[in-house]
Structure formats: C-alpha cells, structure tokens
C-alpha cells in the first residue's frame, strides 16, 4: 500500500476522531459546481490510468450515490439513511485504498479525489447539513470521471 493511501486512511480516522473537521465547508450553499477549488491535472493531456480495483470501488460508490440522489434532493433522506450511505461509501473507499495499485503520480491525483469523498462522508455522518456531504461526494465522482480513464463512466445527473 502506498504512503498516500495510508495517509488517506489516517486523515479519515483523524477527521472522525476530531468530529467533522469539514463542518465549515458544509455551510456552503447547495450548488453543483466543480468540486471545491481543487487543482487536478491530466497526465500530459490524457486521463490518468486506473486499475480494476479502482474502477470497481468507484463504480460501487457511483451506484450507491445514484440510487440515493432522488431522496436526497427531495429532502426525504433520513439521518439513518445518510449514516448507512456514508458507511457504504467508506467501505468502498477502504477497498480502493487497500487494493488499488497505481503509479505514484496517478495515485497522488487520486488522493485529491478521495479526500473530497472522505470530506463528504464525514459531513454525512457528523454534520447537521448532511445533504452537503452527499453533494461533495457527487462532485468528487464527477471530478474523478474528468481526470481518470474509467471506460463507460458517466457523470451523475443531479
């Protein structure tokens, strides 16, 4: 496991221990712009390569979010639903971190996207504005699709 993957897990554990470090970001309005002010780059004009583990994990996260979007947007998603969704997404992040084997530069770029997803998980679990956490994850998934070569990837309609 690469150092950056270990760091992603450590940052998430610390975030949970400190109780939603990203709460200040949750105050932003409900919007669907690009994921935070993140500076990602392409691999010499091409999307970064992926591996089977990354594609599987990110596909599962996308599926879970897509299945939940209608209820999230209609404000009918309960705190228990957000907790279950956050736990499910975390399970797939753990899978990616434990199994994905990318070259170092691609791994560093992925780290940026995973941090956004972890921030969203934290907000869904510990914030009063759980919907904002879900939106962060959706935006991170859209960012992933713009920067990583994942055949058949489509942005979520939101």
DSSP file (Angstrom, degrees, kcal/mol; ACC not computed):
  #  RESIDUE AA STRUCTURE BP1 BP2  ACC     N-H-->O    O-->H-N    N-H-->O    O-->H-N    TCO  KAPPA ALPHA  PHI   PSI    X-CA   Y-CA   Z-CA
    1    1 A X              0   0    0      0, 0.0    97,-0.1     0, 0.0   100,-0.1   0.000 360.0 360.0 360.0 133.6    0.0    0.0    0.0
    2    2 A X     >  -     0   0    0     95,-0.2     4,-1.9     1,-0.1     3,-0.3  -0.268 360.0-113.0 -73.2 161.1    1.4    3.4   -1.0
    3    3 A X  H  > S+     0   0    0      1,-0.2     4,-2.5     2,-0.2     5,-0.2   0.889 116.8  55.3 -60.0 -40.8    2.2    6.1    1.6
    4    4 A X  H  > S+     0   0    0      1,-0.2     4,-2.1     2,-0.2    -1,-0.2   0.853 105.9  51.9 -65.4 -32.1   -0.5    8.3    0.2
    5    5 A X  H  > S+     0   0    0     -3,-0.3     4,-1.9     2,-0.2    -1,-0.2   0.897 109.5  49.1 -69.2 -38.8   -3.1    5.5    0.7
    6    6 A X  H  X S+     0   0    0     -4,-1.9     4,-2.4     1,-0.2    -2,-0.2   0.911 110.6  51.9 -62.9 -41.4   -2.1    5.1    4.3
    7    7 A X  H  X S+     0   0    0     -4,-2.5     4,-3.2     2,-0.2     5,-0.2   0.888 104.9  55.0 -63.8 -39.5   -2.3    8.9    4.7
    8    8 A X  H  X S+     0   0    0     -4,-2.1     4,-2.2     1,-0.2    -1,-0.2   0.940 111.3  45.1 -58.2 -46.6   -5.9    8.9    3.2
    9    9 A X  H  X S+     0   0    0     -4,-1.9     4,-2.3     1,-0.2    -2,-0.2   0.904 114.4  48.5 -63.8 -41.2   -6.9    6.3    5.8
   10   10 A X  H  X S+     0   0    0     -4,-2.4     4,-2.6     2,-0.2    -2,-0.2   0.902 110.3  51.0 -66.3 -41.3   -5.1    8.2    8.6
   11   11 A X  H  X S+     0   0    0     -4,-3.2     4,-2.6     2,-0.2    -1,-0.2   0.917 111.2  48.7 -62.5 -42.5   -6.7   11.5    7.6
   12   12 A X  H  X S+     0   0    0     -4,-2.2     4,-2.5    -5,-0.2     5,-0.2   0.932 111.4  48.8 -63.9 -44.6  -10.2   10.0    7.6
   13   13 A X  H  X S+     0   0    0     -4,-2.3     4,-2.3     1,-0.2    -2,-0.2   0.914 113.2  47.6 -60.8 -42.9   -9.6    8.4   11.1
   14   14 A X  H  X S+     0   0    0     -4,-2.6     4,-2.4     2,-0.2    -1,-0.2   0.899 109.3  54.2 -64.3 -40.6   -8.4   11.7   12.4
   15   15 A X  H  X>S+     0   0    0     -4,-2.6     5,-1.0     1,-0.2     4,-0.9   0.924 110.9  45.3 -60.4 -45.0  -11.3   13.5   10.9
   16   16 A X  H ><5S+     0   0    0     -4,-2.5     3,-0.5     1,-0.2    -1,-0.2   0.910 112.2  52.1 -64.3 -40.8  -13.8   11.2   12.6
   17   17 A X  H 3<5S+     0   0    0     -4,-2.3    -2,-0.2     1,-0.2    -1,-0.2   0.868 111.8  45.7 -64.2 -36.0  -11.9   11.5   15.9
   18   18 A X  H 3<5S-     0   0    0     -4,-2.4    -1,-0.2    -5,-0.1    -2,-0.2   0.585 117.5-114.1 -84.9  -9.9  -12.0   15.2   15.8
   19   19 A X  T <<5S-     0   0    0     -4,-0.9    -3,-0.2    -3,-0.5     4,-0.1   0.995  74.2 -24.2  78.0  69.5  -15.7   15.2   14.9
   20   20 A X    > < -     0   0    0     -5,-1.0     3,-1.6     2,-0.1     4,-0.2   0.987  58.0-175.2  64.6  69.4  -16.2   16.6   11.3
   21   21 A X  G >  S+     0   0    0     -6,-0.3     3,-0.7     1,-0.3     4,-0.2   0.813  83.5  61.7 -59.1 -31.0  -13.3   18.8   10.6
   22   22 A X  G >>  +     0   0    0      1,-0.2     4,-0.9     2,-0.1     3,-0.7   0.257  68.3 109.5 -83.4  14.4  -15.0   19.7    7.3
   23   23 A X  G X4 S+     0   0    0     -3,-1.6     3,-0.6     1,-0.3     4,-0.4   0.839  71.9  59.3 -61.4 -33.8  -18.1   21.3    9.0
   24   24 A X  G X4 S+     0   0    0     -3,-0.7     3,-1.2     1,-0.3    -1,-0.3   0.883 102.9  52.8 -62.4 -36.7  -17.1   24.8    8.0
   25   25 A X  G X4 S+     0   0    0     -3,-0.7     3,-1.6     1,-0.3    -1,-0.3   0.752  95.1  70.7 -69.6 -23.2  -17.3   23.7    4.4
   26   26 A X  G << S+     0   0    0     -4,-0.9    -1,-0.3    -3,-0.6    -2,-0.2   0.684  82.7  72.9 -67.2 -16.7  -20.8   22.4    4.9
   27   27 A X  G <  S+     0   0    0     -3,-1.2    -1,-0.3    -4,-0.4    -2,-0.2   0.590  72.0 108.6 -75.3  -9.0  -22.0   25.9    5.3
   28   28 A X  S <  S-     0   0    0     -3,-1.6     3,-0.1    -4,-0.1   104,-0.0  -0.358  80.8 -97.3 -67.7 150.8  -21.6   26.5    1.5
   29   29 A X        -     0   0    0      1,-0.2     2,-0.8    -2,-0.0    -1,-0.1  -0.192  45.8 -85.4 -67.4 160.2  -24.9   26.7   -0.4
   30   30 A X  S    S+     0   0    0     -3,-0.1     2,-0.3     2,-0.1    -1,-0.2  -0.537  72.7 149.6 -66.3 106.0  -26.4   23.8   -2.2
   31   31 A X        -     0   0    0     -2,-0.8    -3,-0.0    -3,-0.1     0, 0.0  -0.897  48.1-146.4-138.1 166.9  -24.6   24.0   -5.6
   32   32 A X        +     0   0    0     -2,-0.3     3,-0.1   106,-0.0   126,-0.1  -0.081  53.5 127.2-127.2  34.1  -23.5   21.7   -8.3
   33   33 A X  S    S-     0   0    0      1,-0.2     3,-0.1     0, 0.0    -2,-0.1  -0.049  73.0 -53.1 -76.3-173.1  -20.3   23.4   -9.4
   34   34 A X  S    S-     0   0    0      1,-0.1    -1,-0.2   108,-0.1     2,-0.2  -0.255  75.0 -83.1 -60.3 151.7  -16.9   21.8   -9.7
   35   35 A X  S >  S-     0   0    0    104,-0.4     3,-1.1    -3,-0.1    -1,-0.1  -0.403  78.3 -60.0 -61.1 124.7  -15.7   20.1   -6.6
   36   36 A X  T 3  S-     0   0    0      1,-0.2     2,-2.0    -2,-0.2    80,-0.0   0.456  85.6 -57.3  16.2-177.1  -14.1   22.6   -4.3
   37   37 A X  T 3  S+     0   0    0      2,-0.1     2,-0.4     0, 0.0    -1,-0.2  -0.431  81.4 159.5 -85.7  64.3  -11.1   24.6   -5.6
   38   38 A X    <   -     0   0    0     -2,-2.0     2,-1.0    -3,-1.1    -3,-0.0  -0.720  36.4-144.6 -93.8 135.8   -9.0   21.5   -6.3
   39   39 A X        +     0   0    0     -2,-0.4     2,-0.2     2,-0.0    -2,-0.1  -0.747  32.4 163.3-101.5  86.5   -6.1   21.7   -8.7
   40   40 A X        -     0   0    0     -2,-1.0     2,-0.3    72,-0.0    69,-0.0  -0.646  17.7-158.9 -95.3 159.6   -6.0   18.4  -10.5
   41   41 A X        -     0   0    0     -2,-0.2     2,-0.1   106,-0.1    -2,-0.0  -0.960  15.3-116.9-136.7 156.5   -4.1   17.9  -13.7
   42   42 A X        -     0   0    0     -2,-0.3     2,-1.3     5,-0.1     5,-0.2  -0.403  38.2 -99.0 -83.2 167.1   -4.3   15.4  -16.6
   43   43 A X  B >  S-A   46   0A   0      3,-3.2     3,-1.4     1,-0.2    -1,-0.1  -0.713  93.9 -42.9 -88.9  87.8   -1.4   13.1  -17.5
   44   44 A X  T 3  S-     0   0    0     -2,-1.3    -1,-0.2     1,-0.3     3,-0.1   0.914 122.1 -41.9  51.7  46.7    0.1   15.0  -20.3
   45   45 A X  T 3  S+     0   0    0      1,-0.3     2,-0.3    -3,-0.0    -1,-0.3   0.379 125.1  97.9  85.7  -4.0   -3.3   15.8  -21.7
   46   46 A X  B <  S-A   43   0A   0     -3,-1.4    -3,-3.2     1,-0.1    -1,-0.3  -0.787  81.0 -98.8-113.6 157.7   -4.7   12.3  -21.1
   47   47 A X        -     0   0    0     -2,-0.3   101,-0.3    -5,-0.2   100,-0.1  -0.423  49.1 -97.9 -69.2 151.1   -6.8   10.9  -18.3
   48   48 A X  B     -b  148   0B   0     99,-3.1   101,-3.4     1,-0.1    -1,-0.1  -0.405  41.9-105.8 -69.7 145.6   -4.9    9.0  -15.6
   49   49 A X        -     0   0    0     99,-0.2     2,-0.3    -2,-0.1    -1,-0.1  -0.305  35.5-160.9 -67.9 156.7   -4.9    5.3  -15.9
   50   50 A X        -     0   0    0     99,-0.3     2,-0.3    98,-0.1    -1,-0.0  -0.797   5.9-139.2-127.3 171.2   -7.0    3.2  -13.5
   51   51 A X     >  -     0   0    0     -2,-0.3     4,-2.6     1,-0.0     5,-0.2  -0.801  35.3 -94.9-126.2 174.6   -6.9   -0.4  -12.4
   52   52 A X  H  > S+     0   0    0     -2,-0.3     4,-2.7     1,-0.2     5,-0.2   0.885 122.1  51.8 -58.4 -41.8   -9.7   -3.0  -11.8
   53   53 A X  H  > S+     0   0    0     46,-0.2     4,-2.7     2,-0.2     5,-0.2   0.915 111.6  46.5 -63.7 -42.9   -9.8   -2.3   -8.0
   54   54 A X  H  > S+     0   0    0      2,-0.2     4,-2.8     1,-0.2     5,-0.3   0.938 113.7  47.8 -64.8 -46.4  -10.2    1.5   -8.5
   55   55 A X  H  X S+     0   0    0     -4,-2.6     4,-2.1     1,-0.2    -2,-0.2   0.901 113.8  48.0 -62.7 -40.3  -12.9    1.0  -11.2
   56   56 A X  H  X S+     0   0    0     -4,-2.7     4,-2.2    -5,-0.2    -2,-0.2   0.959 115.0  43.8 -65.0 -50.1  -14.8   -1.4   -9.1
   57   57 A X  H  X S+     0   0    0     -4,-2.7     4,-2.1     1,-0.2    -2,-0.2   0.924 116.8  44.9 -62.7 -45.9  -14.7    0.7   -5.9
   58   58 A X  H  X S+     0   0    0     -4,-2.8     4,-2.7    -5,-0.2    -1,-0.2   0.871 111.6  54.2 -68.6 -35.4  -15.5    4.0   -7.7
   59   59 A X  H  X S+     0   0    0     -4,-2.1     4,-2.5    -5,-0.3    -1,-0.2   0.906 108.7  48.8 -62.2 -41.1  -18.3    2.2   -9.7
   60   60 A X  H  X S+     0   0    0     -4,-2.2     4,-2.4     2,-0.2    -2,-0.2   0.896 111.5  49.2 -66.3 -39.8  -19.9    1.0   -6.5
   61   61 A X  H  X S+     0   0    0     -4,-2.1     4,-2.5     2,-0.2     5,-0.2   0.934 111.6  49.2 -64.0 -45.0  -19.7    4.4   -4.9
   62   62 A X  H  X S+     0   0    0     -4,-2.7     4,-2.8     1,-0.2    -2,-0.2   0.923 111.1  50.3 -59.8 -44.0  -21.3    6.0   -8.0
   63   63 A X  H  X S+     0   0    0     -4,-2.5     4,-2.2     1,-0.2    -1,-0.2   0.924 111.0  48.5 -60.3 -45.9  -24.0    3.3   -7.9
   64   64 A X  H  X S+     0   0    0     -4,-2.4     4,-0.7     1,-0.2    -1,-0.2   0.904 114.5  45.5 -62.3 -41.9  -24.8    4.0   -4.2
   65   65 A X  H >X S+     0   0    0     -4,-2.5     4,-1.3     1,-0.2     3,-0.8   0.915 111.3  52.1 -69.5 -41.7  -24.9    7.7   -4.8
   66   66 A X  H 3< S+     0   0    0     -4,-2.8     4,-0.5     1,-0.3     3,-0.4   0.895 107.8  52.5 -60.6 -40.4  -27.1    7.4   -7.9
   67   67 A X  H 3< S+     0   0    0     -4,-2.2    -1,-0.3     1,-0.2     4,-0.2   0.713 115.7  41.5 -68.3 -19.7  -29.6    5.2   -6.1
   68   68 A X  H <X S+     0   0    0     -3,-0.8     4,-2.2    -4,-0.7    -1,-0.2   0.583  88.1  90.2-103.0 -13.6  -29.9    7.9   -3.3
   69   69 A X  H  X S+     0   0    0     -4,-1.3     4,-3.0    -3,-0.4     5,-0.3   0.867  82.9  53.7 -59.4 -42.8  -29.9   11.1   -5.2
   70   70 A X  H  > S+     0   0    0     -4,-0.5     4,-1.9     1,-0.2    -1,-0.2   0.948 113.3  42.5 -59.1 -49.7  -33.7   11.4   -5.7
   71   71 A X  H  4>S+     0   0    0     -4,-0.2     5,-2.5     2,-0.2     6,-0.8   0.870 114.0  52.9 -65.3 -36.3  -34.4   11.1   -2.0
   72   72 A X  H ><5S+     0   0    0     -4,-2.2     3,-1.3     1,-0.2    -2,-0.2   0.948 111.7  45.1 -63.6 -48.1  -31.5   13.4   -1.1
   73   73 A X  H 3<5S+     0   0    0     -4,-3.0    -1,-0.2     1,-0.3    -2,-0.2   0.807 112.5  51.4 -66.4 -30.0  -32.8   16.1   -3.4
   74   74 A X  T 3<5S-     0   0    0     -4,-1.9    -1,-0.3    -5,-0.3    -2,-0.2   0.412 110.3-123.6 -86.6   3.0  -36.3   15.7   -2.2
   75   75 A X  T < 5S+     0   0    0     -3,-1.3    -3,-0.2    -4,-0.2    -2,-0.1   0.820  81.0 117.1  58.1  33.4  -35.1   16.0    1.4
   76   76 A X      < +     0   0    0     -5,-2.5     2,-0.6    -6,-0.2    -4,-0.2   0.294  37.4 111.2-108.9   7.4  -36.7   12.7    2.3
   77   77 A X        -     0   0    0     -6,-0.8    54,-0.1    -5,-0.2     2,-0.0  -0.738  62.8-142.2 -84.1 118.8  -33.4   11.0    3.2
   78   78 A X     >  -     0   0    0     -2,-0.6     4,-2.3     1,-0.1     3,-0.2  -0.304  23.8-107.0 -78.3 162.9  -33.3   10.4    6.9
   79   79 A X  H  > S+     0   0    0      1,-0.2     4,-2.2     2,-0.2     5,-0.1   0.859 123.7  54.8 -55.1 -35.0  -30.2   10.8    9.2
   80   80 A X  H  > S+     0   0    0      2,-0.2     4,-2.4     1,-0.2    -1,-0.2   0.877 106.1  50.8 -67.4 -37.2  -30.2    7.0    9.3
   81   81 A X  H  > S+     0   0    0     -3,-0.2     4,-2.8     2,-0.2    -2,-0.2   0.915 110.2  49.5 -65.0 -42.6  -30.1    6.8    5.5
   82   82 A X  H  X S+     0   0    0     -4,-2.3     4,-2.9     2,-0.2    -2,-0.2   0.911 110.9  50.2 -62.2 -41.3  -27.2    9.2    5.4
   83   83 A X  H  X S+     0   0    0     -4,-2.2     4,-2.3     2,-0.2    -2,-0.2   0.928 112.7  46.0 -61.6 -46.1  -25.3    7.2    8.0
   84   84 A X  H  X S+     0   0    0     -4,-2.4     4,-2.3     2,-0.2    -2,-0.2   0.902 113.9  48.6 -65.2 -41.0  -25.9    4.0    6.0
   85   85 A X  H  X S+     0   0    0     -4,-2.8     4,-2.8     2,-0.2     5,-0.2   0.928 111.5  49.6 -64.6 -44.5  -24.8    5.6    2.8
   86   86 A X  H  X S+     0   0    0     -4,-2.9     4,-2.5     1,-0.2    -2,-0.2   0.906 111.7  48.9 -60.8 -42.0  -21.7    7.1    4.4
   87   87 A X  H  X S+     0   0    0     -4,-2.3     4,-2.0     2,-0.2    -1,-0.2   0.901 111.9  49.1 -64.5 -41.5  -20.8    3.7    5.8
   88   88 A X  H  X S+     0   0    0     -4,-2.3     4,-1.6     2,-0.2    -2,-0.2   0.929 112.2  47.2 -63.9 -46.4  -21.3    2.0    2.4
   89   89 A X  H  X S+     0   0    0     -4,-2.8     4,-2.1     1,-0.2    -2,-0.2   0.906 110.7  53.0 -62.7 -41.5  -19.2    4.6    0.6
   90   90 A X  H  X S+     0   0    0     -4,-2.5     4,-2.9     1,-0.2    -1,-0.2   0.887 103.9  56.8 -61.0 -38.7  -16.5    4.3    3.3
   91   91 A X  H  X S+     0   0    0     -4,-2.0     4,-1.7     1,-0.2    -1,-0.2   0.902 109.7  45.0 -58.8 -41.1  -16.5    0.5    2.7
   92   92 A X  H  X S+     0   0    0     -4,-1.6     4,-2.3     2,-0.2    -1,-0.2   0.838 110.8  52.9 -74.7 -32.7  -15.7    1.1   -1.0
   93   93 A X  H  X S+     0   0    0     -4,-2.1     4,-3.0     2,-0.2     5,-0.2   0.928 108.5  51.5 -63.7 -44.7  -13.1    3.7   -0.2
   94   94 A X  H  X S+     0   0    0     -4,-2.9     4,-2.3     1,-0.2    -2,-0.2   0.897 109.1  50.9 -58.8 -40.1  -11.4    1.2    2.1
   95   95 A X  H  X S+     0   0    0     -4,-1.7     4,-1.6     2,-0.2     5,-0.3   0.937 111.6  46.7 -62.5 -46.8  -11.5   -1.3   -0.7
   96   96 A X  H  X S+     0   0    0     -4,-2.3     4,-2.9     1,-0.2     3,-0.4   0.943 113.1  48.9 -60.2 -48.6   -9.9    1.1   -3.1
   97   97 A X  H  < S+     0   0    0     -4,-3.0    -1,-0.2     1,-0.2    -2,-0.2   0.878 116.2  43.4 -60.7 -38.6   -7.2    2.1   -0.6
   98   98 A X  H  < S+     0   0    0     -4,-2.3    -1,-0.2    -5,-0.2    -2,-0.2   0.701 128.4  23.9 -80.6 -19.6   -6.4   -1.5    0.2
   99   99 A X  H  < S+     0   0    0     -4,-1.6     2,-0.2    -3,-0.4   -46,-0.2   0.627  88.5 104.2-124.6 -18.4   -6.4   -2.8   -3.4
  100  100 A X     <  -     0   0    0     -4,-2.9     2,-0.5    -5,-0.3   -50,-0.0  -0.515  43.4-171.1 -75.1 133.3   -5.7   -0.1   -5.9
  101  101 A X        +     0   0    0     -2,-0.2     2,-0.3  -100,-0.1    -1,-0.1  -0.822  19.1 158.0-127.7  90.4   -2.2   -0.1   -7.4
  102  102 A X        -     0   0    0     -2,-0.5   -52,-0.1     1,-0.1  -100,-0.0  -0.758  49.0 -92.0-108.6 156.5   -1.5    3.0   -9.4
  103  103 A X     >  -     0   0    0     -2,-0.3     4,-2.7     1,-0.1     3,-0.3  -0.324  49.7-102.0 -59.4 154.6    1.8    4.6  -10.4
  104  104 A X  H  > S+     0   0    0      1,-0.2     4,-2.3     2,-0.2     5,-0.2   0.850 119.1  49.2 -53.0 -45.6    2.8    7.3   -7.9
  105  105 A X  H  > S+     0   0    0      1,-0.2     4,-1.7     2,-0.2    -1,-0.2   0.917 114.2  45.1 -65.2 -42.3    1.7   10.3   -9.9
  106  106 A X  H  > S+     0   0    0     -3,-0.3     4,-2.5     1,-0.2    -1,-0.2   0.895 111.5  54.4 -64.8 -39.9   -1.7    8.9  -10.7
  107  107 A X  H  X S+     0   0    0     -4,-2.7     4,-2.2     1,-0.2    -2,-0.2   0.887 105.7  52.4 -60.7 -41.0   -2.0    7.9   -7.0
  108  108 A X  H  X S+     0   0    0     -4,-2.3     4,-1.0    -5,-0.2    -1,-0.2   0.894 110.5  47.5 -63.6 -40.2   -1.3   11.4   -5.9
  109  109 A X  H >X S+     0   0    0     -4,-1.7     4,-1.2     1,-0.2     3,-0.6   0.911 110.8  51.5 -67.1 -41.8   -4.1   12.7   -8.2
  110  110 A X  H 3X S+     0   0    0     -4,-2.5     4,-2.9     1,-0.2     5,-0.2   0.879 100.2  64.4 -61.1 -37.5   -6.5   10.1   -6.9
  111  111 A X  H 3X S+     0   0    0     -4,-2.2     4,-2.2     1,-0.2    -1,-0.2   0.864  98.3  54.5 -53.9 -38.9   -5.6   11.2   -3.4
  112  112 A X  H <X S+     0   0    0     -4,-1.0     4,-1.4    -3,-0.6    -1,-0.2   0.923 110.8  44.5 -63.0 -44.8   -7.2   14.6   -4.1
  113  113 A X  H  X S+     0   0    0     -4,-1.2     4,-1.9     1,-0.2    -2,-0.2   0.914 112.1  52.1 -66.6 -43.5  -10.5   13.0   -5.3
  114  114 A X  H  X S+     0   0    0     -4,-2.9     4,-2.8     1,-0.2    -1,-0.2   0.868 104.9  56.3 -63.2 -35.7  -10.5   10.5   -2.3
  115  115 A X  H  X S+     0   0    0     -4,-2.2     4,-2.4    -5,-0.2    -1,-0.2   0.899 106.1  50.9 -61.3 -39.9  -10.1   13.4    0.1
  116  116 A X  H  X S+     0   0    0     -4,-1.4     4,-2.0     2,-0.2    -1,-0.2   0.906 111.3  47.6 -63.8 -41.4  -13.2   15.1   -1.3
  117  117 A X  H  X S+     0   0    0     -4,-1.9     4,-2.5     2,-0.2    -2,-0.2   0.919 111.0  51.1 -66.0 -42.7  -15.1   11.8   -0.9
  118  118 A X  H  X S+     0   0    0     -4,-2.8     4,-2.5     1,-0.2    -2,-0.2   0.883 108.1  52.6 -62.5 -38.4  -13.8   11.4    2.7
  119  119 A X  H  X S+     0   0    0     -4,-2.4     4,-2.2     2,-0.2    -1,-0.2   0.920 110.1  49.0 -61.0 -42.7  -14.9   15.0    3.5
  120  120 A X  H  X S+     0   0    0     -4,-2.0     4,-2.4     2,-0.2    -2,-0.2   0.903 109.8  50.8 -63.5 -41.8  -18.4   14.2    2.2
  121  121 A X  H  X S+     0   0    0     -4,-2.5     4,-1.9     1,-0.2     5,-0.2   0.938 109.7  51.1 -59.6 -46.8  -18.5   11.0    4.3
  122  122 A X  H  X S+     0   0    0     -4,-2.5     4,-2.7     1,-0.2     5,-0.2   0.901 111.1  47.5 -58.9 -42.9  -17.6   13.0    7.4
  123  123 A X  H  X S+     0   0    0     -4,-2.2     4,-1.9     1,-0.2    -1,-0.2   0.888 109.7  52.3 -68.2 -38.2  -20.3   15.6    6.7
  124  124 A X  H  < S+     0   0    0     -4,-2.4    -1,-0.2     1,-0.2    -2,-0.2   0.840 118.3  38.7 -66.5 -30.2  -22.9   12.9    6.1
  125  125 A X  H  < S+     0   0    0     -4,-1.9    -2,-0.2    -5,-0.2    -1,-0.2   0.842 132.8  17.7 -86.7 -35.4  -22.0   11.3    9.4
  126  126 A X  H  < S+     0   0    0     -4,-2.7     2,-0.3    -5,-0.2    -3,-0.2   0.392 100.5  88.9-124.9   5.6  -21.3   14.3   11.7
  127  127 A X     <  -     0   0    0     -4,-1.9     3,-0.4    -5,-0.2  -107,-0.0  -0.733  65.2-137.0-108.8 153.9  -22.8   17.4   10.2
  128  128 A X  S    S+     0   0    0     -2,-0.3     2,-0.6     1,-0.2     3,-0.2   0.699 106.0  59.5 -74.6 -19.8  -26.2   19.0   10.6
  129  129 A X    >>  +     0   0    0      1,-0.2     3,-1.1    -6,-0.1     4,-0.8  -0.564  63.8 159.5-108.2  66.4  -26.1   19.6    6.8
  130  130 A X  H >>  +     0   0    0     -2,-0.6     4,-1.7    -3,-0.4     3,-0.5   0.803  66.6  66.5 -60.4 -32.4  -25.8   16.0    5.7
  131  131 A X  H 3> S+     0   0    0      1,-0.2     4,-2.3     2,-0.2    -1,-0.3   0.865  95.0  58.2 -59.2 -36.5  -27.0   16.9    2.2
  132  132 A X  H <> S+     0   0    0     -3,-1.1     4,-2.1     1,-0.2    -1,-0.2   0.861 102.7  53.6 -62.9 -35.2  -23.9   19.0    1.6
  133  133 A X  H <X S+     0   0    0     -4,-0.8     4,-1.8    -3,-0.5    -1,-0.2   0.913 108.0  49.4 -64.3 -42.5  -21.7   15.9    2.3
  134  134 A X  H  X S+     0   0    0     -4,-1.7     4,-2.4     1,-0.2    -2,-0.2   0.904 109.5  52.3 -62.9 -40.6  -23.6   13.9   -0.4
  135  135 A X  H  X S+     0   0    0     -4,-2.3     4,-2.7     1,-0.2    -1,-0.2   0.888 105.8  54.6 -63.9 -38.8  -23.2   16.8   -2.8
  136  136 A X  H  X S+     0   0    0     -4,-2.1     4,-2.3     2,-0.2    -1,-0.2   0.906 108.9  48.3 -60.2 -40.9  -19.4   16.7   -2.2
  137  137 A X  H  X S+     0   0    0     -4,-1.8     4,-2.4     2,-0.2    -2,-0.2   0.928 111.2  49.4 -66.8 -44.1  -19.3   13.1   -3.0
  138  138 A X  H  X S+     0   0    0     -4,-2.4     4,-2.1     1,-0.2    18,-0.3   0.926 112.5  48.2 -59.8 -44.6  -21.3   13.5   -6.2
  139  139 A X  H  X S+     0   0    0     -4,-2.7     4,-2.2     1,-0.2  -104,-0.4   0.888 110.4  51.6 -63.6 -38.7  -19.0   16.4   -7.2
  140  140 A X  H  X S+     0   0    0     -4,-2.3     4,-2.7     2,-0.2    -1,-0.2   0.889 108.3  51.8 -65.3 -38.4  -15.9   14.3   -6.4
  141  141 A X  H  X S+     0   0    0     -4,-2.4     4,-2.0     2,-0.2    -2,-0.2   0.901 109.6  49.3 -63.8 -40.6  -17.3   11.5   -8.6
  142  142 A X  H  X S+     0   0    0     -4,-2.1     4,-1.2     2,-0.2    -2,-0.2   0.899 111.2  49.7 -64.6 -39.8  -17.8   13.9  -11.5
  143  143 A X  H >X S+     0   0    0     -4,-2.2     4,-1.4     1,-0.2     3,-0.5   0.919 107.1  55.2 -63.7 -43.8  -14.2   15.1  -11.0
  144  144 A X  H >X S+     0   0    0     -4,-2.7     4,-2.3     1,-0.2     3,-0.6   0.924 106.2  51.6 -53.5 -47.1  -13.0   11.5  -11.0
  145  145 A X  H 3< S+     0   0    0     -4,-2.0    -1,-0.2     1,-0.2     5,-0.2   0.780 108.5  51.4 -64.1 -27.6  -14.6   11.0  -14.4
  146  146 A X  H << S+     0   0    0     -4,-1.2    -1,-0.2    -3,-0.5    -2,-0.2   0.763 122.3  29.3 -78.0 -25.9  -13.0   14.1  -15.8
  147  147 A X  H << S+     0   0    0     -4,-1.4   -99,-3.1    -3,-0.6     2,-0.4   0.559 110.7  64.7-114.6 -11.9   -9.5   13.1  -14.7
  148  148 A X  B  < S-b   48   0B   0     -4,-2.3     2,-1.1  -101,-0.3   -99,-0.2  -0.947  77.4-121.9-124.3 139.2   -9.4    9.2  -14.7
  149  149 A X        +     0   0    0   -101,-3.4     2,-0.5    -2,-0.4   -99,-0.3  -0.631  46.6 154.0 -80.0  98.9   -9.8    6.8  -17.5
  150  150 A X    >   -     0   0    0     -2,-1.1     3,-2.3    -5,-0.2    -2,-0.1  -0.886  42.6-129.0-131.7  97.0  -12.7    4.7  -16.5
  151  151 A X  T 3  S+     0   0    0     -2,-0.5     3,-0.1     1,-0.3    -2,-0.0  -0.159  90.5  11.7 -51.1 132.7  -14.5    3.2  -19.5
  152  152 A X  T 3  S+     0   0    0      1,-0.3    -1,-0.3     0, 0.0     2,-0.1   0.443  86.8 152.5  80.7   0.3  -18.2    3.9  -19.5
  153  153 A X    <   -     0   0    0     -3,-2.3     2,-0.4    -8,-0.1    -1,-0.3  -0.435  19.8-176.7 -66.7 133.4  -18.1    6.4  -16.7
  154  154 A X        -     0   0    0     -2,-0.1     3,-0.1    -3,-0.1    -9,-0.0  -0.995  29.0-110.5-130.6 138.6  -20.9    8.9  -16.9
  155  155 A X        -     0   0    0     -2,-0.4     2,-0.3     1,-0.1   -16,-0.1  -0.290  41.9-101.9 -62.0 152.2  -21.4   11.9  -14.6
  156  156 A X        -     0   0    0    -18,-0.3     2,-0.8     1,-0.1    -1,-0.1  -0.568  30.3-121.5 -74.8 137.4  -24.4   11.7  -12.2
  157  157 A X              0   0    0     -2,-0.3    -1,-0.1     1,-0.2   -88,-0.0  -0.716 360.0 360.0 -78.8 113.4  -27.4   13.6  -13.4
  158  158 A X              0   0    0     -2,-0.8    -1,-0.2  -126,-0.1    -2,-0.0   0.360 360.0 360.0-143.5 360.0  -28.0   16.0  -10.4
